[in-house]
Amino acid sequence: MMKKCDVIIIGAGVVGNAIARELSRYEVSIAVLEKELDVAMGASSRNSGVLHSGIHYKPGTLRARLSVQGNAMMKDLCSDLKIKIEYIGKLTVAQDEDGIETLHSLKEQGEANNVPGLEILDQEQMQQIQPGVGGIKALYSPSTGIICPYGLSIALAENAAANGVEFYLGHGVTNISKNSREFVVNTAQGEEFEAPVLINSAGLFSDRVCEMLGIDEYRIYPCRGEYLVLDKRLKGTLSTLVYPAPRKGGAGLGIHLTNTVDGNILIGPSSEYVDEPDDFASTSEIMTQLKKEGHELLPELSTTDFIRSFSGLRAKQNPPEVGGYKDFIIESRDDFPGFINLVGIESPGLTSAPAIGLMAKEMVGRFVDLKDKDRFVSERPGSVGFFHELPEEKKADLVAKNPDYGEVICRCEQITKKEILDAIQNPLRNSTINGIKYRSRAMMGRCQGGFCLPRIVEILKQEFGYKPEDYLLQSKGSPLFSGRVR
Ligand SMILES: Cc1cc2nc3c(=O)[nH]c(=O)nc-3n(C[C@H](O)[C@H](O)[C@H](O)COP(=O)(O)OP(=O)(O)OC[C@H]3O[C@@H](n4cnc5c(N)ncnc54)[C@H](O)[C@@H]3O)c2cc1C
C-alpha cells in the first residue's frame, strides 16, 4: 500500500494525538502511525495523571511556558472531550529550613511562569486543606489538577478521527527517506506513506526516529517510575496532592500519593534508569519500598489495599550520571524542511500536550496551507463519567432505552454491558482486552478482572463471533488463551 497525505505523525501518545486533533481543525490530510495496537501504550498511560501547575520549571523554558498554557487549556478541552478533570491543588511540603528555602524559590519561579494563586502556608493553614499532613510549611498551588491520562489520550485520538484523521495502529515506522518534496515513511508491514510534513512524536523512541533521518544529536535515557495502585476503599482520604519539597538533581518529584479521578490512590513513582525503552517491569525491591513509604505517608493503609502495580518510563535526555532535567526539544529542522521534531517530552508532557499541539500547528503552517474546516466537531458524544456516576433519573432513562445499561458486568467498577459493548466497538477499532479495559474501566477494580474477564470473553464470542484463541491482551504476540483445557 502507498498512501499520500499532507502530514504524517509518528506516535499516538498524548502528544501525537493532541497535535493530530489540533490539525484536524484544518483542511489537511493526516496519517498517525503507531507501532502498538492501541494509542497511549507508552508513557501516556503510565504516569501520575497530574496536571502540573508550572512551579518546577525554569522561566523561559518550553516546559515552563507549555505546562502553564496546557494546564489552562485543559478545562475547556476536557469539557469538549467529556473527560473528568479536577483541580484539587497541591501542597509541596517542607520538613526543615532547607525545604522552606526551596518552597520560596519555587514560589518565585512559579510566579515568573505566571502560575496563578501560589501561597506559602503555615501548619495551621496546611491542616485546613489536608488534615493530618506532616511538614512545617507548604507551598500551595491551586491550579494543580488530576486527569485520567489514557482517557485523555484516547479521547483526543477519537475526536481527531471523527474529524478525519486516519490512525494506523500496529504500524511501526522502520525507515524514513526524503525526496525533493516529500518524506517517504516505511512501516514494518511493508507499507509506504508520503507527505511534505513529518512529525516525530515517538516519545521514548524519538531518538531512533531521528536516526532514521541521519540526525544523531539526541539520545533518550529511559528512567523508570514504578507505582502501586490502592483500592478505592481509601477514596476521599486525600483532598489535595501532597509532594515533598524536591531534592536537587533528582530525576523525579519524589515518591508521593496521588489521587486519581476515578477514586484510586497511586503510590510512586520511583526513579531508576534502565537500558531499554520498553522495560516496563515492576520489581519486588521497589514494590517493597513503595509499600513501606506508603505506610509512612498513610498509616491507615492495610496490605490488602494494594491492588496492582505498573511502571512508566521517562524520556530523559540526560544520562544517569548527570541526572536532572533538560528542556523539551520542539523544533522545525532547517536541514530537513517539513520535519517537526519532538524529543525528550518527559514530565510535564501530559499537562503540556494541548499547548504542544498549538505550537506544532504553527510550525506545520509554514509548510502546508491550514485552511479552516467548515465542519470541525470539537465535542465528543456522550456525557462525562461512567453510567454508575450519572444521576438516578438519567440512569433510569438510559436503561429504559437500552436494557444493556441494566446489566452490570464488572462488579468492582460497576461497569455495564452497554459500556463494554461501546468499548469493544470503539471508533479507533482497537480489539485488545486492554483496549476494553482502558475505555470502560472493566477489570480495573479489586478483583482485577477475575470476575468480569470471563464474562467479557463470552460477550466477544457470542456477540461478535471472536475466537478466544485470537484475543490479544495488548500487543502482537500476547495471546490471552493458548487452547481449551476441558
Ligand atoms: C513515571 C512518569 C510519571 C509522569 N507523570 C506525569 C504527570 O503527572 N504529569 C505530566 O504532565 N506528565 C507526566 N509524565 C510525563 C508524560 O507521561 C509524558 O510527557 C507524555 O506521556 C509523553 O507523551 P508522548 O506522546 O510524547 O510519548 P508516548 O506516550 O511514549 O508516545 C509515543 C508513542 O510513539 C510510539 N512509537 C514509538 N516509536 C514508533 C515508531 N517507530 N513507529 C510508530 N510509533 C512509534 C509509541 O508506541 C508511543 O505510543 C510522567 C511520565 C512518567 C514516565
The ligand as an SDF file (V2000), in Angstrom:
LIG
                    3D

 53 58  0  0  0  0  0  0  0  0999 V2000
    6.5100    7.8340   35.7480 C   0  0  0  0  0  0  0  0  0  0  0  0
    6.0030    9.0180   34.9820 C   0  0  0  0  0  0  0  0  0  0  0  0
    5.1810    9.9580   35.5890 C   0  0  0  0  0  0  0  0  0  0  0  0
    4.7300   11.0680   34.8800 C   0  0  0  0  0  0  0  0  0  0  0  0
    3.8380   11.9080   35.4670 N   0  0  0  0  0  0  0  0  0  0  0  0
    3.3560   12.9640   34.7530 C   0  0  0  0  0  0  0  0  0  0  0  0
    2.3870   13.8150   35.3180 C   0  0  0  0  0  0  0  0  0  0  0  0
    1.8720   13.5610   36.4080 O   0  0  0  0  0  0  0  0  0  0  0  0
    2.0090   14.9130   34.6180 N   0  0  0  0  0  0  0  0  0  0  0  0
    2.5280   15.2270   33.3960 C   0  0  0  0  0  0  0  0  0  0  0  0
    2.1860   16.2570   32.8390 O   0  0  0  0  0  0  0  0  0  0  0  0
    3.4050   14.3790   32.8040 N   0  0  0  0  0  0  0  0  0  0  0  0
    3.8170   13.2630   33.4400 C   0  0  0  0  0  0  0  0  0  0  0  0
    4.6920   12.3990   32.8600 N   0  0  0  0  0  0  0  0  0  0  0  0
    5.1510   12.6850   31.5060 C   0  0  0  0  0  0  0  0  0  0  0  0
    4.1430   12.2420   30.4380 C   0  0  0  0  0  0  0  0  0  0  0  0
    3.6700   10.9490   30.7000 O   0  0  0  0  0  0  0  0  0  0  0  0
    4.8280   12.2880   29.0850 C   0  0  0  0  0  0  0  0  0  0  0  0
    5.4460   13.5300   28.9160 O   0  0  0  0  0  0  0  0  0  0  0  0
    3.8590   12.0850   27.9360 C   0  0  0  0  0  0  0  0  0  0  0  0
    3.0540   10.9490   28.1370 O   0  0  0  0  0  0  0  0  0  0  0  0
    4.6540   11.9490   26.6470 C   0  0  0  0  0  0  0  0  0  0  0  0
    3.7620   11.6790   25.6160 O   0  0  0  0  0  0  0  0  0  0  0  0
    4.3090   11.2870   24.1910 P   0  0  0  0  0  0  0  0  0  0  0  0
    3.1280   11.2230   23.3140 O   0  0  0  0  0  0  0  0  0  0  0  0
    5.4250   12.2010   23.8170 O   0  0  0  0  0  0  0  0  0  0  0  0
    5.0220    9.8740   24.4130 O   0  0  0  0  0  0  0  0  0  0  0  0
    4.4120    8.4010   24.4720 P   0  0  0  0  0  0  0  0  0  0  0  0
    3.1800    8.3290   25.2550 O   0  0  0  0  0  0  0  0  0  0  0  0
    5.5220    7.4940   24.8650 O   0  0  0  0  0  0  0  0  0  0  0  0
    4.0050    8.1240   22.9640 O   0  0  0  0  0  0  0  0  0  0  0  0
    4.9320    7.8670   21.9550 C   0  0  0  0  0  0  0  0  0  0  0  0
    4.3040    6.8700   21.0110 C   0  0  0  0  0  0  0  0  0  0  0  0
    5.1490    6.6590   19.8980 O   0  0  0  0  0  0  0  0  0  0  0  0
    5.0380    5.3030   19.5130 C   0  0  0  0  0  0  0  0  0  0  0  0
    6.2050    4.9630   18.7020 N   0  0  0  0  0  0  0  0  0  0  0  0
    7.4990    4.8980   19.1000 C   0  0  0  0  0  0  0  0  0  0  0  0
    8.2780    4.5410   18.0740 N   0  0  0  0  0  0  0  0  0  0  0  0
    7.4770    4.3840   16.9990 C   0  0  0  0  0  0  0  0  0  0  0  0
    7.7010    4.0010   15.6540 C   0  0  0  0  0  0  0  0  0  0  0  0
    8.9330    3.7150   15.1890 N   0  0  0  0  0  0  0  0  0  0  0  0
    6.6360    3.9180   14.8180 N   0  0  0  0  0  0  0  0  0  0  0  0
    5.3790    4.1960   15.2510 C   0  0  0  0  0  0  0  0  0  0  0  0
    5.1190    4.5380   16.5370 N   0  0  0  0  0  0  0  0  0  0  0  0
    6.1520    4.6450   17.3930 C   0  0  0  0  0  0  0  0  0  0  0  0
    4.9920    4.5930   20.8540 C   0  0  0  0  0  0  0  0  0  0  0  0
    4.4750    3.2770   20.7310 O   0  0  0  0  0  0  0  0  0  0  0  0
    4.0970    5.5070   21.6600 C   0  0  0  0  0  0  0  0  0  0  0  0
    2.7390    5.1620   21.5880 O   0  0  0  0  0  0  0  0  0  0  0  0
    5.1360   11.2610   33.5300 C   0  0  0  0  0  0  0  0  0  0  0  0
    5.9360   10.3000   32.9100 C   0  0  0  0  0  0  0  0  0  0  0  0
    6.3360    9.1740   33.6170 C   0  0  0  0  0  0  0  0  0  0  0  0
    7.1250    8.1210   32.8980 C   0  0  0  0  0  0  0  0  0  0  0  0
  1  2  1  0
  2  3  1  0
  2 52  2  0
  3  4  2  0
  4  5  1  0
  4 50  1  0
  5  6  2  0
  6  7  1  0
  6 13  1  0
  7  8  2  0
  7  9  1  0
  9 10  1  0
 10 11  2  0
 10 12  1  0
 12 13  2  0
 13 14  1  0
 14 15  1  0
 14 50  1  0
 15 16  1  0
 16 17  1  0
 16 18  1  0
 18 19  1  0
 18 20  1  0
 20 21  1  0
 20 22  1  0
 22 23  1  0
 23 24  1  0
 24 25  2  0
 24 26  1  0
 24 27  1  0
 27 28  1  0
 28 29  2  0
 28 30  1  0
 28 31  1  0
 31 32  1  0
 32 33  1  0
 33 34  1  0
 33 48  1  0
 34 35  1  0
 35 36  1  0
 35 46  1  0
 36 37  1  0
 36 45  1  0
 37 38  2  0
 38 39  1  0
 39 40  1  0
 39 45  2  0
 40 41  1  0
 40 42  2  0
 42 43  1  0
 43 44  2  0
 44 45  1  0
 46 47  1  0
 46 48  1  0
 48 49  1  0
 50 51  2  0
 51 52  1  0
 52 53  1  0
M  END
$$$$
